[in-house]
Amino acid sequence: MSSQRSDSASKRSVLPPTSRWQPAFYTPRISKLSDGDEIINFAAEHFIVLKGFRAGEPLLFTAWQKWLLRALFERDAETQRLRYRRALIGLPRKQGKSLMLSAVAVYGLITGESGAEVYVVAGDRQQARIIFGEAKQQIQMSPVLSQECKVYRDAIEMPRFGSILRVLSSEFKGQAGLNPSLVLFDELWNQSTPDLYDQMTLGSGARIEPLTVSITTAGYDLDTVAGHLYQYGKKCAAGEIDDPTFGFWWWEAATDCALGDEKQWRIANPNLSERLLDIDDMRTAVKQTDEAAFRRWRLNQWVRAQESWLPAGAWEQCRDDRGLRHDLPIWVGIDMALKHDSIAVVIAQPQDDVVVTRARIWQPRDEGVDVAAVEAHLRALHAEYQVREFVFDPAYFQRSAEALSDDGLPMVEFPQSAARMIPACGHAYEMIVNRRVLHDGSPTYSDQVLSAAQRMTDQGWRLSKGKSKRKIDACISLVMALDRATSRIQSTSVAPSIVQVWN
């Protein structure tokens, strides 16, 4: 949106959200200036309700939607420009998000900077066309907007200002040449890789006030662009990260709530407080819907696409703040990766009758894995702690292991054969269930451990991704480190050479 419009930005007092529909997590306002009321008034004047018992009436946003729009379009008191460059909104189904964002899209087309490029984006074209289709219908139904805009199948033009609104999906291959001013990502959870998101956000550097708004329900995988932004947003909301340009508003029920807890239904679904969502529909859905689907679509909770290899609550009960000690030896598990997998290094340190663990995880990037950073981390561990063994899967790491061994690091191969992994997985299972493994609750570490599934073989079960796209590299590293640290008599010293552990 153009900074020339800052004089008309609303200066109303900043009101906190009411307890009836307050998000579970959100970034607080720091300025009274906002363009939110202009969007609210724009929608009331030019948009109508197209469906339901209010069909044909002007589009009047609910109290929580007004609060959200005022927060989303907050302006910086000093620069007079929009505060946020990126934003993530998390809502369950049936909250009216498509209609709300269609108003934002048309508003950006008509009132944005000259030559504005507005894009509605989703993982597939059908999903992307929901918001775009709503915007197209609203323009066609409006006597004023229909005169100003030219409507095409996949685009809407505003000739007077040279602006355009387009619909895109991950199937589109020409993102690199775009110059977005406003991007609306619908159902970001469905983006399996960050490629499209990165292209759309990085392409707007020349814009005066670029804004990327992602709106989504919770997904299956925290190791995705949506999962990373969700975790980043929670840290921003908690004040752990100081990033005033990232906006975050997320409604969800408490993680351990009962499915039938109607109080949690209201916390997760702001439209219940506005009586726009029938609570009897929720009561019916909870009886007829799979638990994972109800938690995800109706409570906006992140779920797994499959059952974890661990019993419910087993990993959570192992959370402990106990740290690593420098007077005791450690074993380090390493699971290297190719381009699209993560890299995990897990430390295991026996302390009395438990093993304290810590993880360092590198996420996949377009440019490939950062092998030098991994090697530097391993050397730093060797310098700081009494490392008995660096235990590694030979796949993808053999060359690094040889170089590290030449530098004096005790490298030990751990081939991923069934004969080795089946007993090692069973050993790790028993230790975790009996709370003999401690961890610090790191979200990514925990997610990778819990994302693994049991895969049966003729010899027994071992860990696998199953049907999930989640990463489990930290879980594999943990299993290797625990096996070497606890299941055999360790020598008091290990020669600085690569040791092969065979069947």
C-alpha positions in Angstrom: 0.0 0.0 0.0 1.3 3.4 -0.8 2.9 5.5 1.9 1.1 8.6 0.4 -2.0 7.3 2.1 -0.6 7.5 5.6 -2.4 10.8 6.4 -5.7 9.1 6.3 -4.6 6.1 8.4 -6.8 5.5 11.4 -5.5 6.9 14.7 -8.1 5.2 16.9 -6.8 3.8 20.2 -5.3 0.3 20.2 -7.9 -2.0 21.7 -6.8 -5.4 23.0 -8.6 -8.5 21.8 -11.6 -9.6 23.9 -11.2 -12.8 25.9 -14.1 -14.3 23.8 -12.0 -14.5 20.6 -8.4 -13.7 21.6 -5.8 -15.5 19.5 -3.7 -18.1 21.3 -0.6 -16.3 20.0 -0.3 -12.9 18.4 2.2 -10.0 18.0 1.0 -6.9 19.9 0.4 -3.5 18.4 3.0 -0.8 18.9 1.3 2.0 17.0 -2.2 3.5 16.9 -1.9 4.2 13.1 -3.6 1.7 10.8 -5.2 1.3 7.4 -7.5 -1.4 8.8 -10.6 0.8 9.0 -10.2 1.9 5.3 -10.4 -1.8 4.3 -13.4 -2.3 6.6 -15.2 0.6 5.1 -14.2 -0.4 1.6 -15.7 -3.8 2.0 -18.9 -2.4 3.5 -19.3 -0.1 0.6 -18.4 -2.3 -2.3 -18.7 -5.9 -1.2 -21.9 -8.0 -0.4 -22.4 -11.3 1.3 -22.9 -13.8 -1.5 -24.0 -16.9 0.4 -26.1 -17.8 3.4 -29.0 -16.1 5.2 -27.3 -12.7 4.9 -26.8 -13.0 1.1 -27.2 -9.6 -0.6 -26.4 -7.6 2.5 -23.2 -5.3 2.7 -20.2 -7.2 3.9 -19.8 -6.2 7.5 -16.8 -7.7 9.2 -17.1 -9.2 12.7 -15.5 -7.7 15.8 -12.5 -10.1 15.6 -12.0 -9.6 11.9 -12.0 -5.8 12.4 -9.4 -6.2 15.1 -7.3 -8.5 13.0 -7.4 -6.1 9.9 -6.4 -3.1 12.1 -3.5 -5.1 13.4 -2.4 -6.5 10.1 -2.4 -3.1 8.4 -0.7 -1.2 11.3 1.5 1.6 10.3 4.9 2.6 11.9 4.4 5.8 13.8 7.8 7.2 12.7 8.1 6.1 9.1 4.4 6.2 8.4 4.8 3.0 6.4 3.1 -0.3 6.9 4.8 -2.1 9.8 4.6 -5.6 8.5 6.3 -7.1 5.4 5.3 -10.7 6.2 2.4 -12.1 8.2 1.0 -15.4 9.1 -2.7 -15.9 10.2 -3.8 -19.3 11.5 -7.5 -20.2 11.6 -9.6 -23.4 11.6 -12.2 -23.9 8.8 -15.4 -21.9 8.5 -14.1 -18.6 9.8 -14.8 -16.6 6.6 -11.1 -16.2 5.7 -11.6 -16.4 1.9 -14.1 -13.6 1.9 -12.0 -11.5 4.2 -8.8 -11.9 2.1 -10.7 -11.3 -1.2 -11.5 -7.8 0.2 -7.9 -7.3 1.0 -6.9 -8.4 -2.5 -9.3 -6.0 -4.3 -8.3 -3.2 -1.9 -4.7 -3.8 -2.8 -5.5 -3.7 -6.5 -7.4 -0.4 -6.3 -5.7 1.6 -3.6 -2.2 0.3 -3.7 0.8 2.0 -5.3 0.7 2.7 -9.0 1.5 -0.4 -11.0 0.6 -2.7 -8.1 0.9 -6.4 -8.6 -1.3 -8.5 -6.3 -1.0 -12.3 -6.3 -3.3 -14.9 -4.8 -1.2 -18.0 -4.4 -1.8 -21.6 -3.1 -0.2 -25.0 -3.5 -2.6 -26.0 -6.2 -4.6 -24.0 -8.7 -8.0 -25.1 -7.4 -7.2 -23.8 -3.9 -5.7 -20.6 -5.2 -8.9 -19.8 -7.2 -11.1 -19.8 -4.1 -10.0 -16.3 -2.9 -9.5 -15.1 -6.5 -13.0 -16.4 -7.5 -14.5 -14.5 -4.5 -12.8 -11.3 -5.6 -13.9 -11.8 -9.2 -17.6 -12.2 -8.2 -17.5 -9.2 -5.9 -16.1 -7.0 -8.7 -18.7 -8.3 -11.1 -21.5 -7.6 -8.6 -20.4 -4.1 -7.8 -21.6 -1.3 -10.2 -18.5 0.8 -9.3 -15.8 -1.8 -9.3 -17.1 -3.5 -12.5 -16.7 -0.2 -14.3 -13.1 0.3 -13.2 -11.8 -3.3 -13.6 -11.3 -5.7 -16.5 -12.0 -9.3 -15.4 -10.3 -12.2 -17.2 -10.1 -15.9 -16.4 -6.9 -15.7 -14.3 -6.4 -12.0 -13.8 -8.1 -8.7 -13.0 -6.8 -5.4 -14.3 -7.2 -1.9 -13.1 -6.3 0.2 -16.2 -6.5 3.6 -14.4 -3.5 2.7 -12.1 -1.9 0.0 -14.2 -2.4 -2.5 -11.4 -3.2 -6.2 -11.8 -4.5 -9.1 -9.6 -3.4 -12.6 -10.6 -4.0 -16.1 -9.4 -1.0 -18.4 -9.2 -0.1 -21.9 -7.9 3.0 -23.9 -7.3 2.6 -25.2 -10.9 3.4 -21.7 -12.3 7.1 -21.6 -13.3 7.6 -17.8 -14.0 7.7 -16.5 -10.4 11.3 -15.2 -10.7 10.2 -12.3 -13.1 7.4 -11.0 -10.8 7.5 -7.8 -8.8 4.7 -8.3 -6.2 3.4 -5.5 -4.0 0.8 -7.7 -2.2 0.9 -11.5 -2.0 -1.9 -13.6 -0.3 -0.9 -17.2 0.3 -3.9 -19.4 1.0 -3.4 -22.7 3.0 0.3 -22.3 3.3 0.5 -25.7 5.0 0.2 -27.3 1.6 3.5 -25.9 0.4 5.9 -28.8 0.7 9.0 -26.8 -0.2 9.8 -23.1 0.4 10.6 -22.4 -3.3 7.4 -20.6 -4.2 7.2 -18.7 -1.0 10.8 -17.5 -1.3 10.3 -16.5 -4.9 7.2 -14.4 -4.1 8.7 -12.7 -1.0 12.2 -12.0 -2.4 10.7 -10.6 -5.6 9.2 -7.5 -3.9 12.3 -5.7 -2.8 11.8 -2.7 -5.1 8.3 -2.1 -3.7 7.5 0.8 -1.3 5.4 -1.3 1.1 5.5 -5.0 0.1 3.3 -7.3 2.1 3.0 -11.1 2.1 0.1 -12.4 4.0 -0.2 -16.2 4.6 -3.4 -17.6 6.0 -3.7 -21.3 6.8 -5.0 -24.0 8.9 -2.4 -26.1 10.8 -0.7 -28.8 8.8 1.1 -32.1 9.4 4.7 -31.0 9.2 6.6 -28.4 11.2 9.6 -28.8 8.9 7.8 -26.9 6.1 7.6 -23.2 5.3 4.3 -23.0 7.2 5.7 -24.9 10.2 8.9 -22.7 10.3 6.8 -19.5 10.2 4.5 -20.8 12.9 7.4 -21.5 15.2 9.0 -18.2 14.3 5.8 -16.4 14.9 5.3 -17.9 18.4 8.8 -16.7 19.3 8.0 -13.2 18.0 4.7 -13.2 20.0 6.6 -14.2 23.1 9.2 -11.5 22.7 12.0 -14.1 22.2 12.7 -12.7 18.7 12.6 -8.9 18.0 11.2 -8.7 14.5 8.7 -5.8 14.2 8.2 -6.6 10.5 6.6 -10.0 11.1 3.0 -10.2 12.1 1.5 -13.3 13.7 -2.1 -14.1 14.7 -2.9 -17.8 15.5 -6.0 -19.3 17.0 -5.8 -22.8 18.3 -7.0 -25.0 21.1 -4.7 -26.2 23.9 -2.5 -29.1 22.8 -3.7 -31.6 25.4 -7.4 -30.6 25.4 -10.2 -33.2 25.2 -12.0 -33.4 21.9 -15.3 -32.5 23.5 -14.0 -29.5 25.5 -16.4 -26.8 24.2 -14.4 -24.1 25.9 -11.5 -25.0 23.8 -13.7 -25.0 20.7 -14.5 -21.3 21.3 -10.8 -20.5 21.9 -9.9 -22.0 18.5 -12.9 -20.7 16.6 -13.6 -17.0 16.9 -16.7 -17.3 14.8 -18.3 -19.3 17.6 -18.3 -16.2 19.8 -19.9 -14.2 16.9 -22.6 -16.9 16.5 -21.7 -17.3 12.9 -20.6 -20.9 13.5 -23.3 -23.3 14.8 -22.0 -25.1 17.9 -24.3 -28.0 17.1 -22.3 -28.5 13.9 -19.2 -28.8 16.0 -21.0 -31.3 18.3 -21.9 -33.4 15.3 -18.4 -33.1 13.7 -16.6 -34.3 16.9 -18.7 -37.5 16.8 -18.3 -38.2 13.1 -14.8 -37.0 12.3 -11.4 -38.8 12.8 -9.6 -37.3 15.8 -6.6 -36.1 13.8 -8.9 -34.4 11.3 -11.0 -32.7 14.0 -8.0 -31.4 15.8 -6.5 -30.1 12.6 -9.5 -28.6 10.8 -11.6 -27.6 13.8 -9.1 -26.9 16.6 -6.3 -25.7 14.3 -3.7 -28.0 16.0 -0.7 -29.4 14.2 -1.0 -33.2 13.9 0.9 -36.1 12.4 -0.2 -38.0 9.3 0.5 -41.3 11.0 0.9 -42.7 14.5 4.3 -42.1 16.1 6.6 -45.0 17.0 6.3 -43.9 20.6 3.3 -44.2 22.9 1.3 -40.9 23.5 3.0 -38.7 26.1 6.2 -40.9 26.3 8.5 -38.3 24.8 6.8 -35.3 26.5 7.4 -36.9 30.0 11.2 -37.0 29.2 11.5 -33.2 29.1 14.0 -32.0 31.6 16.1 -28.9 32.0 19.2 -30.8 33.1 22.1 -29.8 30.9 25.3 -31.3 29.6 28.3 -31.7 31.9 31.9 -31.1 30.9 33.3 -33.7 33.3 31.4 -36.6 31.6 31.9 -38.1 28.2 29.4 -37.7 25.3 28.5 -39.7 22.2 27.4 -37.8 19.1 25.0 -39.3 16.5 25.2 -37.8 12.9 22.7 -38.2 10.2 23.8 -36.4 7.0 21.5 -35.6 4.2 21.1 -34.6 0.6 19.4 -31.5 -0.7 15.9 -31.9 0.6 16.5 -33.6 4.0 17.6 -32.0 7.2 20.9 -32.7 8.9 20.9 -33.7 12.5 23.6 -34.0 15.2 22.4 -35.4 18.5 24.5 -35.5 21.7 23.9 -38.3 24.2 25.5 -38.1 27.7 24.9 -40.8 30.3 24.4 -39.2 33.7 23.7 -41.6 36.6 20.7 -43.6 35.4 19.6 -41.3 32.6 21.0 -40.0 29.3 20.8 -36.3 28.6 20.4 -35.4 24.9 20.7 -32.3 22.9 20.2 -31.8 19.1 21.4 -29.4 16.4 19.4 -29.5 13.2 20.1 -27.9 9.8 17.1 -27.4 7.6 17.3 -28.1 3.8 17.9 -25.1 1.6 17.8 -24.5 -2.1 21.6 -24.2 -2.4 22.1 -27.6 -0.7 23.5 -28.7 2.6 26.2 -26.7 4.4 28.7 -29.4 5.0 31.3 -27.0 6.3 29.0 -25.7 9.0 28.3 -29.3 10.1 32.0 -30.1 10.2 32.8 -26.9 12.2 30.1 -27.8 14.7 31.6 -31.3 15.2 35.1 -29.8 15.7 33.7 -27.4 18.2 32.1 -30.2 20.2 35.4 -32.1 20.1 37.2 -29.1 21.5 34.6 -28.5 24.3 33.5 -31.9 25.5 35.0 -35.4 26.1 33.7 -37.0 22.9 34.1 -40.7 23.0 32.6 -41.3 19.5 31.1 -39.5 16.6 28.7 -42.1 15.3 27.6 -41.6 11.7 25.7 -43.2 8.9 28.3 -43.7 6.2 25.9 -42.6 3.4 26.7 -39.0 2.3 29.3 -38.5 5.1 32.2 -40.7 4.3 34.4 -38.0 2.8 33.8 -35.6 5.8 34.4 -38.5 8.2 37.8 -39.2 6.8 38.8 -35.5 6.9 37.6 -35.3 10.6 39.3 -38.5 11.5 42.6 -37.1 10.1 42.1 -34.2 12.5 41.9 -36.5 15.4 38.1 -36.9 15.9 37.0 -40.4 16.9 34.7 -41.3 14.0 32.6 -44.5 14.2 30.6 -45.9 11.3 27.0 -47.1 12.0 25.6 -48.8 8.9 21.8 -48.6 8.6 21.3 -52.3 8.2 18.3 -54.1 9.7 20.6 -56.2 11.9 21.9 -53.0 13.5 18.9 -50.7 13.4 16.2 -53.1 14.7 17.9 -53.7 18.1 19.0 -50.1 18.3 15.4 -48.8 17.7 14.1 -51.2 20.3 16.7 -50.1 22.8 15.8 -46.4 22.3 12.1 -47.2 22.6 12.6 -48.9 26.0 14.8 -46.1 27.3 12.3 -43.3 26.3 9.3 -45.2 27.6 11.1 -45.7 30.9 12.0 -42.0 31.0 15.7 -42.7 30.9 16.3 -40.2 28.0 16.0 -36.5 28.8 15.6 -33.6 26.3 15.1 -29.9 26.5 11.8 -29.7 24.6 13.2 -28.2 21.4 10.2 -28.1 19.0 12.1 -29.2 15.9 13.9 -32.0 17.7 10.7 -33.2 19.3 8.9 -33.1 16.0 11.5 -35.2 14.3 11.6 -37.8 17.1 7.8 -38.1 17.2 7.4 -38.1 13.4 9.1 -41.5 13.0 6.9 -44.5 12.5 7.5 -48.2 13.0 8.1 -50.3 9.8 7.8 -54.0 10.2 10.3 -56.3 8.5 10.8 -60.1 8.7 13.4 -59.5 11.5 11.3 -57.0 13.5 10.5 -53.3 13.4 12.7 -50.3 12.6 12.1 -46.6 12.2 10.8 -45.1 9.0 9.1 -42.0 7.6 6.1 -44.1 6.6 3.7 -42.1 4.5 4.7 -38.8 6.1 6.8 -36.0 4.5 8.2 -35.1 7.9 11.9 -35.2 8.7 13.1 -37.9 11.1 16.9 -37.3 10.9 17.2 -36.3 14.5 15.4 -39.5 15.6 17.9 -41.6 13.6 20.8 -39.7 15.1 19.4 -40.2 18.6 19.0 -43.9 18.1 22.6 -44.2 17.0 24.0 -42.1 19.8 22.0 -44.0 22.5 23.0 -47.4 21.1 26.7 -46.6 21.3 26.5 -44.7 24.6 24.5 -47.3 26.6 24.2 -50.7 25.1 27.8 -51.9 25.2 30.8 -51.6 27.4 32.7 -48.5 26.2 36.5 -48.3 26.3 38.0 -45.5 28.2 39.6 -44.1 25.1 39.1 -44.4 21.4 41.9 -44.1 18.8 41.5 -41.2 16.4 40.5 -43.3 13.4 37.4 -44.4 11.7 36.0 -47.5 13.4 33.6 -49.7 11.4 30.7 -51.2 13.3 29.5 -54.2 11.3 26.6 -56.7 11.8 
